[in-house]
Amino acid sequence: MANVWVTTLDNPFDPFDDFDNWYRFDEDHGYHTCAYVARLAETSHGLSDQEYEDRVNEAVNEIVEYNVLGIYKKVVENNQDTPVEGENEA
């Protein structure tokens, strides 16, 4: 499974390749996307790596699906060999 994350449309930084700048931009603009994902994912230290990843992916999908502010988009780590589960790109 590919690594997925959620970002805002105006954030010019890649959360996979330039996380520090991505995070700084996100926090400076008051989005607090990491905290938003954490609230929805309901993770714990007792989860396996796969369970943790599944919960984070579900949270990302939920944020993008409901996107009431119209500012979020799902991003996929640049790995062309790995399909994204549930992704219907046209």
Steps between C-alpha positions, in 0.01 A plus 500: 500500500628847413553764763219754493451825685277802489608856431343833425470636149716800580791315663788503248708239687497123459423333834705195398812671364502823700303429817659772715403780261162339429428478874618857569277637222206293624539613862572865408172510307304346788401178323656258750454213256710250696286556809184470288614163361599385850156586642323300231741205478468390864839330504680344793836342575335158510419497128704311246670707229232391252214588736656841565543566128142388431360740761703791369385421144137486616540839672654653186214364289243638743658847499505509120149357469334752731738793426246758620749786462596389147871531579623141529637256246647153527862458397687181424869443550673495163529123460354393167540128571262505796126528430286711732213299643162656429642770274290580190709749311364593157 
